[in-house]
């Protein structure tokens, strides 16, 4: 089934939200920065992980010189990740029809307030995304985008992409754009004002009043 994104919401501090609104300032931090961040809502040690294997009730042998050690484990997880710079990410909250597949209405989780005091609702999603893609193309930067899928990494084995995250972040309903850059540094550029198709709100007001329901988007 095709998923349709009705709106995108970007949360942040007031100054950065105004820059996005007035100038279309796009800030894409590195994937490594998300992996290393100590902010609970942002930091994800699995960012850039490509493979996870879980072992239960097994043995782990450490082959030390002349003295191998075998440890019995009730639970062991091994993962493989990208070692070098991959690229940069622009994250937003996706209000999509997918959110109503198993429930009659959707409300934004109050934990989204930790992302900043203000937010911007982008009403013309295609125009906004195409403006970003156009600028990336002008800079000869490859990119991809999608809605993030969430998984319980403690169950089963997983082969992952950059659009997979642990299930404890599922409340963020993330859509991400990944720019495959060469330099290990933030990427910033402007796409022009988005005033004609966006609105600014205080985060707590939006979370309190916005309800997503079939055929109705109430603010």
C-alpha positions in Angstrom: 0.0 0.0 0.0 1.3 3.4 -0.9 1.8 5.8 1.9 0.8 9.5 1.4 2.4 12.2 3.5 -0.1 14.9 4.1 2.1 17.3 6.1 5.7 17.4 7.4 6.4 19.0 10.7 9.9 20.3 11.7 10.5 20.9 15.4 13.3 23.1 16.7 14.1 26.3 18.6 12.4 29.5 17.6 15.4 31.0 15.8 16.0 28.0 13.6 12.3 27.6 12.8 12.1 31.2 11.7 15.2 30.7 9.4 13.5 27.8 7.8 10.2 29.8 7.4 11.7 33.0 6.1 14.8 31.8 4.1 14.2 28.1 3.7 17.4 27.4 5.6 18.1 23.6 5.6 20.5 22.2 8.1 21.6 18.6 7.7 23.9 17.2 10.4 26.1 14.2 9.9 25.0 10.7 10.5 27.9 10.3 12.9 26.7 13.2 15.0 23.3 11.4 15.6 25.2 8.2 16.6 27.4 10.1 19.1 24.8 12.5 20.5 24.1 12.3 24.2 20.7 13.8 23.8 18.2 11.0 24.6 15.7 11.9 21.9 18.4 12.2 19.2 21.3 10.0 20.1 21.1 6.5 18.5 24.0 4.1 18.8 22.5 2.0 16.0 22.7 4.9 13.4 24.6 3.6 10.5 24.3 -0.1 11.5 23.8 -2.5 8.6 23.5 -5.9 10.4 22.4 -7.1 13.8 22.6 -10.7 15.1 21.2 -11.8 18.4 22.4 -14.9 20.3 20.6 -16.6 23.3 22.0 -19.2 25.7 25.3 -19.6 23.9 29.0 -19.4 24.4 31.5 -16.7 23.5 35.2 -17.7 23.2 37.9 -15.0 23.5 41.0 -16.3 21.8 43.7 -14.7 23.9 47.4 -15.7 23.4 47.9 -19.2 25.0 44.8 -18.7 27.1 41.4 -18.9 25.3 38.5 -17.9 27.6 34.9 -19.3 27.0 32.0 -17.4 28.5 28.5 -18.6 28.8 26.0 -15.9 27.7 22.2 -15.8 28.1 22.1 -12.9 25.7 24.6 -11.5 23.2 24.2 -9.0 20.4 26.7 -8.4 17.6 26.4 -5.6 15.1 28.2 -4.3 12.0 28.2 -0.6 11.1 29.6 1.7 8.5 33.1 2.8 9.7 33.5 6.0 7.6 31.5 9.1 6.9 28.2 8.2 5.0 26.4 11.5 4.7 24.0 14.0 6.3 20.4 13.8 7.4 17.4 16.2 7.5 14.7 14.9 9.8 11.1 15.8 10.1 7.8 14.4 11.5 5.6 12.8 8.9 1.8 13.1 9.2 0.8 10.3 6.8 -2.2 8.1 6.2 -0.1 5.3 7.6 -0.7 6.6 11.1 -4.4 5.7 10.8 -4.1 2.1 9.6 -4.8 0.7 13.0 -6.4 3.5 15.0 -9.2 6.0 14.3 -7.2 9.2 15.2 -3.5 10.1 15.7 -2.1 12.7 18.2 1.5 13.8 18.4 3.4 12.4 21.4 4.2 15.0 24.0 7.8 13.9 24.0 8.2 15.8 20.7 8.4 18.9 22.9 12.0 18.0 23.7 13.0 18.9 20.1 12.3 22.6 20.6 9.8 25.3 21.6 8.5 25.9 18.1 7.6 23.9 15.0 6.6 24.5 11.4 3.9 22.7 9.5 4.8 22.2 5.8 1.6 21.9 3.9 2.9 21.5 0.3 5.2 18.5 0.9 6.1 17.9 -2.7 7.1 21.5 -3.3 9.2 21.5 -0.2 11.0 18.2 -0.9 11.5 19.1 -4.6 13.2 22.4 -3.6 15.6 20.5 -1.4 16.3 17.8 -4.0 16.9 20.5 -6.6 19.5 22.2 -4.5 21.2 18.8 -3.8 21.3 18.1 -7.5 22.9 21.5 -8.2 25.6 20.6 -5.7 26.1 17.1 -7.4 25.0 15.4 -4.2 23.2 12.1 -4.4 20.3 11.6 -2.0 17.4 9.4 -0.9 14.4 9.9 1.3 11.7 7.8 3.0 9.7 7.3 6.1 11.6 5.5 8.8 10.7 2.0 9.9 11.0 1.0 13.5 12.1 -2.4 14.9 12.8 -4.2 18.2 16.5 -5.0 17.7 16.5 -7.4 20.7 14.4 -9.8 18.8 15.5 -11.7 15.7 18.3 -10.7 13.4 18.2 -7.6 11.2 19.6 -6.4 8.0 19.3 -2.6 8.1 19.3 0.5 6.0 19.6 4.1 7.0 15.8 4.2 7.1 15.6 1.8 10.1 15.7 2.7 13.7 15.0 1.1 17.2 11.3 0.9 18.2 11.8 3.2 21.2 12.0 6.1 18.7 8.8 5.2 17.0 6.9 8.1 18.6 9.0 10.5 16.3 7.3 9.3 13.1 10.3 10.3 11.2 10.8 11.1 7.5 14.4 11.6 6.6 16.4 12.9 3.6 19.9 11.5 3.4 22.5 13.4 1.4 25.5 11.2 0.5 28.2 13.8 1.0 32.0 13.5 0.9 32.9 15.8 3.8 32.3 14.8 7.5 30.7 18.1 8.4 27.2 19.7 8.6 25.6 20.7 5.3 23.6 23.9 5.2 21.9 25.7 2.3 18.8 27.8 1.5 15.8 26.9 -0.7 14.0 30.3 -0.4 11.1 31.3 1.7 8.4 28.7 2.4 5.9 31.2 3.9 3.3 30.5 1.2 2.9 26.9 2.2 4.0 26.7 5.8 2.8 27.9 9.3 4.7 28.3 12.5 3.3 27.2 15.9 4.5 26.9 19.5 5.2 23.2 20.0 3.1 22.7 23.1 0.1 24.4 21.4 0.4 22.2 18.3 0.7 19.0 20.3 -2.3 19.9 22.4 -4.6 20.8 19.5 -3.6 18.8 16.4 -5.6 15.6 15.7 -5.1 13.5 12.6 -8.3 11.7 11.5 -9.6 10.3 8.2 -10.3 13.2 5.8 -9.8 15.7 8.6 -6.6 17.5 9.7 -7.5 19.6 12.7 -5.3 22.3 14.2 
